[in-house]
């Protein structure tokens, strides 16, 4: 994602504080409040691409 979209700020954190969600699926926080979830890393990547473009 960093190589494909270098202008977008990205920060990796070990914990997002979403225990109920991330124990069952892949989770990413977009902005301060939006949480995006998917059943796999590939599906999560597709969801993020949809948000970007």
Backbone torsions as a table, in degrees:
resi	resn	phi	psi	omega
1	UNK	NA	-39.5	179.6
2	UNK	-62.0	-40.4	-179.3
3	UNK	-70.2	-38.1	-176.6
4	UNK	-76.6	-32.4	-178.1
5	UNK	-131.8	71.6	-175.2
6	UNK	-67.2	-20.4	-177.8
7	UNK	-81.0	-14.3	-179.0
8	UNK	-85.7	129.6	177.9
9	UNK	-70.2	132.3	180.0
10	UNK	-133.8	138.9	178.4
11	UNK	-138.3	130.3	179.6
12	UNK	-98.2	130.9	177.1
13	UNK	-127.0	148.6	177.5
14	UNK	-75.3	-30.4	-176.6
15	UNK	-135.6	130.1	177.3
16	UNK	-102.0	-3.4	-178.7
17	UNK	74.8	24.8	-179.6
18	UNK	-118.5	55.8	-172.0
19	UNK	-54.6	-42.5	-178.0
20	UNK	-65.6	-32.1	-179.4
21	UNK	-82.6	-49.8	-170.2
22	UNK	-76.2	-12.1	175.4
23	UNK	-76.0	-15.0	-176.2
24	UNK	-115.6	-18.0	-176.1
25	UNK	-157.9	174.9	178.3
26	UNK	-81.3	136.0	-174.0
27	UNK	-133.0	141.3	172.3
28	UNK	-138.7	143.5	177.7
29	UNK	-101.6	128.4	179.8
30	UNK	-113.1	117.2	-174.4
31	UNK	75.1	-155.9	-177.8
32	UNK	-90.7	-22.7	-173.3
33	UNK	-125.9	-23.1	-176.0
34	UNK	-79.4	129.2	178.5
35	UNK	-118.4	129.5	178.2
36	UNK	-113.8	131.6	-178.1
37	UNK	-125.7	151.6	175.4
38	UNK	-154.9	160.3	-175.8
39	UNK	-75.3	-18.3	179.0
40	UNK	-145.6	164.7	178.8
41	UNK	-63.0	-38.0	178.9
42	UNK	-64.5	-42.3	178.6
43	UNK	-66.8	-37.8	177.8
44	UNK	-63.5	-42.3	177.3
45	UNK	-59.7	-42.5	178.1
46	UNK	-62.6	-41.5	178.2
47	UNK	-61.8	-43.5	179.8
48	UNK	-65.5	-39.9	176.6
49	UNK	-60.7	-38.4	177.1
50	UNK	-62.9	-37.5	178.4
51	UNK	-69.6	-37.0	-177.1
52	UNK	-73.8	-44.7	-168.1
53	UNK	-118.9	NA	NA
